[in-house]
Amino acid sequence: MDKLQLEVLTPGRILLETEVDHVVLPGSMGEMGILPQHIPVVTMLNGGVLIYFVEQKQSYLAVQGGYAQVNNNRVTVLVERAAFAEEIDLVVAEQDEKDAAEHLKQLLSKSSSRASEEEYEVERKRTAAYEAQLIWAIARQSASQHK
């Protein structure tokens, strides 16, 4: 049976290089299963859980935003951040979720009092950063359930 070569890269390191039976990616349009002989594709990834299968074993990796390229039985995943389920501190991830949710709540409650386009842009960027933090916290919690 054919295998896939899976490579997961972050800006700071090559996190994973291994041969797998198949991969499930957190695609921007929902989960996306990749089997050997998959057609070539490039797709955006949401924050979530990447699952890869080697024989009967499943492994879980929390990922935050990026892209995946599938070509010639090779899956290359480029993400901002990633963490193996075993590395995740659930207490920290839960606190990060609470903090991000609280900051978002505060930003959204005062968003109607904008005075200028410049302030609006600053608020928009802060909101996007807290949303990314929230998604990353949730992804880590989901992956950590499979330690």
Backbone bond lengths (Angstrom), bond angles and torsions (degrees), N, CA, C in turn:
res aa  C-N    CA-C-N  psi(-1)  N-CA   C-N-CA  omega(-1)  CA-C   N-CA-C  phi
1 M - - - 1.457 - - 1.527 110.19 -
2 D 1.314 116.06 144.16 1.455 121.64 179.37 1.517 110.98 -69.93
3 K 1.295 115.31 154.91 1.461 123.31 176.03 1.519 108.83 -123.86
4 L 1.321 114.68 166.04 1.456 122.22 174.00 1.521 108.57 -110.58
5 Q 1.309 116.27 145.96 1.453 121.20 170.94 1.524 106.23 -96.61
6 L 1.328 117.46 116.87 1.464 122.39 -179.09 1.517 109.55 -105.54
7 E 1.324 114.85 131.06 1.456 121.44 177.33 1.527 107.58 -132.16
8 V 1.337 116.69 126.02 1.459 122.14 178.64 1.528 107.42 -118.32
9 L 1.344 114.69 122.23 1.455 121.16 -176.66 1.521 110.53 -122.53
10 T 1.324 115.98 138.68 1.459 122.52 170.71 1.530 106.15 -115.12
11 P 1.321 118.83 169.83 1.467 118.60 178.35 1.526 113.03 -58.42
12 G 1.316 117.53 -27.12 1.458 120.26 -175.61 1.513 116.46 -95.78
13 R 1.343 117.66 -18.20 1.463 117.37 -175.63 1.533 112.33 -168.05
14 I 1.316 113.57 163.49 1.457 120.41 168.35 1.520 105.11 -86.11
15 L 1.302 116.76 111.23 1.459 121.25 -174.35 1.521 111.97 -81.98
16 L 1.325 115.95 -34.92 1.462 118.79 -172.88 1.512 110.24 -153.53
17 E 1.311 115.98 134.54 1.458 123.86 170.25 1.522 105.97 -139.82
18 T 1.334 116.06 110.78 1.461 118.58 -176.68 1.520 110.88 -156.95
19 E 1.308 115.53 163.46 1.450 122.17 175.97 1.524 108.34 -95.81
20 V 1.337 116.16 132.09 1.466 120.97 -175.87 1.527 110.26 -133.36
21 D 1.342 114.43 163.31 1.464 120.20 176.53 1.521 111.11 -82.19
22 H 1.329 116.14 -42.26 1.460 120.99 173.46 1.519 110.14 -162.90
23 V 1.347 114.60 167.81 1.459 122.23 -174.31 1.521 108.35 -134.32
24 V 1.339 116.41 144.35 1.465 121.77 170.50 1.524 106.59 -117.89
25 L 1.334 114.87 121.71 1.464 121.62 -176.96 1.528 110.50 -105.38
26 P 1.344 117.48 146.85 1.469 120.59 173.57 1.530 110.05 -83.24
27 G 1.311 116.49 76.15 1.460 121.87 -176.27 1.517 112.32 -67.67
28 S 1.310 115.91 160.73 1.464 120.83 -178.96 1.528 112.09 -65.86
29 M 1.330 117.64 -19.80 1.466 121.54 178.67 1.534 111.28 -108.06
30 G 1.334 116.97 14.67 1.461 121.45 -177.97 1.515 110.42 119.87
31 E 1.327 115.84 179.17 1.459 119.70 -178.97 1.522 110.73 -63.19
32 M 1.326 114.60 143.90 1.452 120.70 -177.36 1.519 108.53 -131.56
33 G 1.330 116.78 116.59 1.458 121.30 178.50 1.514 110.66 -87.73
34 I 1.328 115.61 136.31 1.462 121.59 179.69 1.523 108.11 -121.90
35 L 1.315 115.74 120.02 1.461 123.04 176.67 1.527 108.89 -112.05
36 P 1.338 117.74 163.20 1.461 119.12 174.58 1.533 110.97 -54.06
37 Q 1.300 115.96 148.64 1.461 125.01 -179.06 1.534 113.29 71.00
38 H 1.335 117.06 16.34 1.462 121.10 176.99 1.527 109.11 -61.37
39 I 1.320 116.26 146.45 1.463 119.66 177.50 1.533 109.31 -65.54
40 P 1.317 117.93 153.12 1.465 120.18 177.37 1.530 110.73 -61.46
41 V 1.326 115.48 138.34 1.458 120.62 -179.79 1.526 109.36 -157.98
42 V 1.315 115.11 148.72 1.463 122.48 169.12 1.513 105.29 -122.97
43 T 1.338 116.82 130.65 1.461 120.22 -176.94 1.516 110.93 -140.38
44 M 1.323 115.05 150.85 1.463 120.70 173.49 1.526 108.22 -78.89
45 L 1.316 115.81 148.77 1.458 121.44 176.95 1.523 109.81 -115.50
46 N 1.308 115.39 141.82 1.457 121.49 170.34 1.519 107.89 -89.10
47 G 1.316 115.55 167.89 1.447 118.89 169.39 1.519 107.38 -66.45
48 G 1.302 116.69 140.41 1.461 120.20 -179.12 1.508 110.83 168.25
49 V 1.314 115.48 -152.02 1.459 120.92 -176.07 1.525 109.19 -115.93
50 L 1.326 115.76 125.38 1.443 123.16 172.01 1.524 106.35 -93.94
51 I 1.316 116.73 130.06 1.464 121.20 179.95 1.521 107.76 -118.25
52 Y 1.324 116.35 131.91 1.460 118.75 175.41 1.521 109.30 -127.99
53 F 1.315 114.62 147.45 1.456 122.79 -171.49 1.527 110.05 -118.45
54 V 1.317 115.42 128.96 1.461 122.35 173.93 1.520 105.67 -127.62
55 E 1.333 115.00 110.62 1.463 122.75 -172.65 1.525 108.54 54.63
56 Q 1.310 119.92 -119.45 1.470 120.14 -178.08 1.528 112.71 -98.17
57 K 1.332 117.67 3.97 1.467 121.53 -176.45 1.529 111.09 -98.53
58 Q 1.337 115.13 132.49 1.456 121.94 175.43 1.523 108.95 -104.71
59 S 1.321 116.36 138.86 1.463 121.11 176.10 1.519 107.98 -125.45
60 Y 1.333 115.42 147.96 1.461 121.66 -172.36 1.515 110.21 -122.84
61 L 1.330 114.16 138.95 1.450 121.54 -178.15 1.520 108.00 -137.63
62 A 1.333 117.24 120.70 1.473 120.48 174.14 1.520 107.11 -76.24
63 V 1.336 116.31 133.38 1.461 120.36 178.92 1.522 109.58 -130.67
64 Q 1.325 114.93 152.13 1.463 119.98 176.35 1.507 109.13 -124.26
65 G 1.322 114.71 119.25 1.457 123.78 173.92 1.502 117.76 35.91
66 G 1.309 116.14 136.13 1.450 120.42 176.99 1.510 111.03 165.50
67 Y 1.321 114.37 -149.10 1.455 121.87 -175.97 1.518 109.57 -139.73
68 A 1.328 115.32 157.56 1.457 121.22 172.06 1.520 107.89 -132.89
69 Q 1.304 114.67 141.95 1.457 121.18 175.19 1.518 107.69 -122.79
70 V 1.326 115.94 131.05 1.455 122.34 177.75 1.525 106.99 -117.53
71 N 1.334 115.68 126.14 1.457 120.05 179.46 1.525 109.03 -164.34
72 N 1.324 116.66 129.90 1.474 122.21 176.01 1.536 112.83 52.34
73 N 1.328 116.83 50.73 1.474 122.95 178.50 1.528 112.56 59.89
74 R 1.312 116.42 28.48 1.465 122.36 176.46 1.519 107.72 -126.12
75 V 1.340 115.49 129.95 1.460 121.95 177.02 1.525 106.58 -116.13
76 T 1.322 115.64 113.53 1.464 121.21 178.33 1.520 107.36 -108.52
77 V 1.329 115.63 122.48 1.457 122.10 -177.12 1.526 108.04 -115.00
78 L 1.317 116.13 122.49 1.463 122.81 178.45 1.521 107.46 -114.07
79 V 1.324 117.23 113.94 1.463 120.96 -176.65 1.518 111.02 -131.64
80 E 1.336 114.89 157.67 1.461 120.47 178.44 1.523 111.24 -64.93
81 R 1.345 115.28 -45.58 1.468 121.39 -179.56 1.513 108.60 -145.84
82 A 1.330 114.76 155.33 1.459 120.19 175.81 1.523 108.56 -155.27
83 A 1.329 115.51 150.88 1.466 120.63 178.54 1.523 108.92 -149.42
84 F 1.317 115.94 133.43 1.458 120.58 174.00 1.522 109.32 -68.10
85 A 1.323 116.73 146.32 1.471 121.85 -178.98 1.532 110.79 -51.07
86 E 1.322 116.68 -41.20 1.475 121.07 -176.94 1.524 112.99 -65.76
87 E 1.325 117.41 -22.33 1.467 122.18 -177.34 1.528 113.31 -87.97
88 I 1.318 116.91 -10.95 1.460 120.43 -169.81 1.519 111.34 -84.39
89 D 1.326 115.42 131.70 1.463 122.42 173.49 1.527 106.71 -92.44
90 L 1.319 116.41 107.03 1.460 121.85 -175.44 1.528 112.05 -60.61
91 V 1.320 118.07 -39.46 1.466 121.49 -179.85 1.530 110.36 -61.75
92 V 1.318 117.13 -43.20 1.462 121.37 178.91 1.531 110.32 -65.04
93 A 1.332 116.90 -43.30 1.472 120.58 179.95 1.526 110.94 -63.03
94 E 1.327 117.47 -40.52 1.469 121.03 178.54 1.522 110.64 -65.06
95 Q 1.332 117.33 -41.39 1.465 120.73 178.66 1.528 110.91 -66.72
96 D 1.335 116.54 -39.88 1.463 120.22 176.90 1.526 110.93 -60.70
97 E 1.329 117.35 -38.66 1.462 120.61 178.17 1.529 110.37 -64.18
98 K 1.321 116.69 -45.87 1.475 120.45 178.96 1.525 111.36 -60.89
99 D 1.329 116.48 -44.90 1.465 120.80 -179.16 1.529 111.21 -62.36
100 A 1.323 116.81 -46.86 1.459 120.68 -179.25 1.523 111.02 -63.74
101 A 1.328 117.03 -42.76 1.464 120.94 179.68 1.524 110.58 -62.79
102 E 1.318 116.93 -40.23 1.466 120.75 179.60 1.531 110.87 -66.36
103 H 1.328 116.86 -44.18 1.463 119.77 178.06 1.526 111.20 -62.25
104 L 1.329 116.84 -42.23 1.469 120.00 178.16 1.522 110.89 -62.16
105 K 1.315 116.04 -42.47 1.466 120.58 179.54 1.534 110.13 -59.99
106 Q 1.335 116.55 -44.12 1.461 120.74 179.18 1.530 111.35 -64.63
107 L 1.328 116.62 -44.30 1.467 119.71 179.68 1.521 111.58 -62.90
108 L 1.315 116.55 -43.48 1.462 120.11 -177.66 1.525 112.01 -69.80
109 S 1.322 117.32 -31.29 1.467 119.70 -179.24 1.526 112.20 -71.81
110 K 1.325 117.88 -25.60 1.467 119.59 179.94 1.523 112.63 -107.15
111 S 1.326 118.20 6.06 1.471 120.59 -174.84 1.521 113.04 -66.11
112 S 1.314 118.77 -22.06 1.468 119.63 -178.96 1.530 112.40 -77.41
113 S 1.326 117.83 -9.22 1.463 119.87 -177.92 1.531 112.45 -98.64
114 R 1.321 117.74 28.24 1.468 121.55 178.76 1.531 110.38 -66.24
115 A 1.327 115.01 142.07 1.466 118.73 -179.88 1.521 111.99 -107.27
116 S 1.333 117.86 -24.80 1.463 118.19 -175.87 1.523 110.85 -147.69
117 E 1.314 114.13 167.14 1.469 120.86 177.24 1.529 110.22 -64.14
118 E 1.325 116.39 -35.87 1.464 121.43 178.71 1.527 111.03 -62.76
119 E 1.327 116.96 -45.90 1.464 121.16 178.67 1.524 110.84 -64.59
120 Y 1.330 115.85 -37.60 1.461 120.28 177.95 1.526 110.08 -60.38
121 E 1.333 116.41 -44.13 1.469 120.52 -178.69 1.532 110.98 -64.90
122 V 1.322 117.48 -40.24 1.464 121.64 177.48 1.530 109.62 -62.53
123 E 1.315 117.08 -44.91 1.472 121.44 178.59 1.520 111.61 -63.02
124 R 1.317 116.73 -40.96 1.466 121.02 -179.91 1.523 110.61 -62.17
125 K 1.314 116.64 -42.41 1.468 121.07 179.57 1.525 111.03 -67.45
126 R 1.321 116.88 -41.44 1.469 119.98 177.96 1.522 110.80 -63.96
127 T 1.334 116.16 -41.21 1.467 120.49 178.66 1.526 109.96 -61.92
128 A 1.320 117.62 -45.65 1.470 121.28 179.49 1.531 110.84 -61.35
129 A 1.323 117.47 -39.30 1.468 120.72 179.14 1.525 111.33 -65.43
130 Y 1.330 117.55 -42.73 1.466 120.15 179.02 1.526 111.54 -70.14
131 E 1.332 117.19 -33.47 1.463 119.47 175.65 1.526 110.21 -64.57
132 A 1.322 117.17 -41.76 1.471 121.08 177.51 1.525 110.53 -63.54
133 Q 1.328 116.94 -40.66 1.465 121.21 177.95 1.528 110.31 -62.62
134 L 1.312 116.55 -41.40 1.468 121.64 179.25 1.531 110.78 -63.52
135 I 1.321 116.62 -46.89 1.471 120.92 179.73 1.526 110.63 -62.42
136 W 1.328 117.42 -41.54 1.465 121.73 179.02 1.532 110.43 -63.49
137 A 1.315 117.16 -41.99 1.471 120.66 179.04 1.527 110.92 -62.99
138 I 1.314 117.19 -43.17 1.466 121.52 -179.81 1.530 110.54 -67.15
139 A 1.334 117.04 -40.78 1.466 120.62 178.29 1.523 110.78 -61.16
140 R 1.328 117.05 -42.71 1.476 120.07 179.23 1.517 110.94 -65.06
141 Q 1.325 116.92 -39.67 1.471 119.28 178.30 1.526 110.54 -63.36
142 S 1.323 116.40 -43.55 1.472 120.43 -179.34 1.519 110.36 -62.63
143 A 1.325 117.36 -46.27 1.478 120.81 -179.16 1.520 110.75 -65.27
144 S 1.330 117.08 -38.25 1.468 120.07 -175.99 1.522 113.09 -67.47
145 Q 1.310 117.60 -17.27 1.461 120.58 177.11 1.523 112.04 -68.36
146 H 1.325 116.80 -10.00 1.461 121.69 -176.33 1.513 112.12 -114.81
147 K 1.311 117.64 29.93 1.471 121.03 179.71 1.510 110.09 -66.65
